[in-house]
Amino acid sequence: MKTEIRGNASSLPLQTSSHFNSSSQNPLAGALHGCLGNLDGACIEKLLLHCASALEQNDVTLAQQVMWVLNNVASASGDPNQRLTSWFLRALVSRASRVCPTTMNFNGSSASKHRLMSVTELAGYVDLIPWHRFGFCASNSAIFKAIQGCPKVHIIDFSITHCMQWPTLIDALAKRPEGPPSLRISVVPSWRPPVPPFLNVSSEEVGLRLANFAKFGDVPFEFNVIEDLHNPSYDNNSSNFHYDMLLSILNPSTLGLRDDETLVINCQNWLRYLPDDQKGNASRDVFLCMIKRLNPRIVTVIDEDSDLGALSLTSRITTCFNFLWIPFDALETFLSKDSIQRAEFEADIGHKIENIIGFEGGQRIERLESGIQLSQRMNNSGYLSIPFGEETVKEVKEVLDEHASGWGMKNEEDMLVLTWKGHNSVYATAWVPSCGFDEE
């Protein structure tokens, strides 16, 4: 997507300053060429790239000059481009302050603290825009179809949304013509990365609430919190998993697999947090191969449709700026500037931007890959895609009808893709191990 075709991309006037020296010897003049008096999204992106390039070259003077311009453009209460720019500026200042902490002096150098949500607040959060609901609906529908006729089902849930996906599936299973199966859901809290949304109750409490909900629908239910004695969570020195420990748990014994259960693996906005490379191995590939050995009936993978794994800072800025404009523009359509919900949701996106732009190495945990890249990875790991049926498409469309008219959906090579004004935002995929497919 190109910034110049965005909606609501207003042109912003710039104040005259000694920084705007028209001399060809001034690098800032080159950065601003064609932008003065018409600072739209494309020009903001150009400035961000100049700032990133300056930081990569340790040119603190130029970085400060460009940040000064961006500081006059950015506004936490402005249009989508201005609000997005304010978070990029915070991320760049945060990065610059670590490079040269004594010379950087801008306000707002880091994203705000995150508060813990109640379960009710979390439900409203995931419903705000359909990024999560789209994935929930698509994967639940695929899971429901895959486990037809199965009397016992075990779902291992790798996600960041605290099991908010499962009430809808439980409700659908309660209405199954042949009667509901015995359902078991397992989570490993220590595998959840430290990213929003954050919940103010424990995983055990979430399980109790799900059990009560299942009881009303006469669905036999068991919730299993897999405790990790090695605690492979994130430590203070690295934002990545203790990867070897994670792999050591991916076995039938530790996961509590039972021969009479049908296994489902669900990955919602989670696979991106596995490190790109660990001891020379592609860790996501290793994880997927180990999951395949567990012989799941279906594996669902849902995530945001963008490639943010590049090593180059300038490449990440270009992709991130053109992708994360989407939620800012979408929120503009139905929430006021003084909306607390909007402020909190955008702050969470700001947290993501700061990690993508402000950090490198093990501290950079936001490493999205596009749906096309994920499909190639799954195929290479021995999986075959499962196309989504007409009933799934119908259910997803009904969910989107509850939101702003800019949201849409399309099919791309067995993927369902959520779009905003025609631009890809989230993909949903379903997979089966190739050996399992042959047996069918």
C-alpha positions, 0 to 999 in steps of 0.5 A: 500500500502506498501512503499517497492513496490513503484516506484522510491524509491531510496536508499540514503546514510547517512553521518557518525555522532555521532548520529549513535551510534551502542550501543543497549542502543541508541534508534536511533540505533534501529530506523536505524537498517537495514537502513544504506546505504539503506534508501528507502521508508520503512526505511524513514517511519520507521524513521517517526514512531520513531519520532512520537512515541518519540513526543507522549512520550515527548522524545525530545532528541530522536525526535531531533536525528531522525529529524536530520537524516530525515533532511539529507534525505529530499530534496524539489528537490529530488525523490518523497520519499525525497520530501514527507519526506521534508514535513513530517519533516516540519509537525513534527518540527511544532508539536514539536515546540509547545511541546518544542519550545526552544529546536527545531531548524530546518529550514522550520517549516511550509508550505509556504503561499498560493497565490490566483489564477486566474480562469484561473490558477485554471482551470490549477490547477485542470487539473494537475493530474486527482484527481479533473477531475475524480470526476467532470466527474463521478458526472456530468455523474451521475447527468445528468442521474438522472435529465433526463426529469426534467425541473428545477434543483437546485444543492446545491454545497458543494465543495472546487474547486470554481464551476470548476465542472459545465461548463462541466455539463452546456455544456452537458445540452445544448446538451440534446435532449429534451432541457436544463432545468432551472438550479440553483446552490447554494453555501455557501462560509462561509461553505468552509474550509480554504484549497487550492486552493484559488481564487482571485475573489468572489463567485459572480464573479464566478457565473457571469462567469458561467451565461455567459457560460450558456448563450452561450449554451441557458441554463436558469441559476441562481446562488445563494450565500446563505449568512449566517448571523451567519457566520459559518466559521472557527474562529481563535481558531478552524478549525471546523465549527460552527456546530450548525449554519450549521445545522440551515441553512439546511432547505428548507426556508434558502436554497431557495428550490422550489417545482417545482425543482429537488434537487441535492446535490453535495459533492466534497472533502468536507464531510471530514471537518465536525468534527468527533464528536460534543456533542456526535453525529457523525456530518457527520451522522447528516448532511447526515440525514438532507440532506436526509429530503430535498428529493434530487433526487441524492447525489454525494460524491467524496473524496480521498480514505484513512482513516486519521481519526485515533487518534494515530499519528503513525497510521496517519503517516503510512497511510498518508505517503503511500497515499500522495506518489501518487501525488508526484510520479505522478507529477514526471512523467511529470513535471520538478524539477524546475516547478512552477506548481509542487512546488505549487501543492506539497506545497498544499499537504504539507499544508495538511500534516502539518494539519494531522500530526501537529495538534490535536482536533478541529485544525485538519480538515483533517479527510479523511475516505475511500470509504468503510467507507463512503459507510457504513456511507451512508447505515447506514444513509438511502441511497442506492447506485446508480451504475455508468453506462457504459456511465459514465465509458466510459467518465471517461476513456476518461478523464484518457487517457489525463493523464499519463499511470499510472492512471487507474480506477476500480469498487468497490461495486458501487464505481468508484475508481481512481488508480495510479499504481494500488493503490486507490487514489480517490473514486466517489459515487452516492446515493439516499435516500432509500425512494426515491428509493422505489418510483422510 
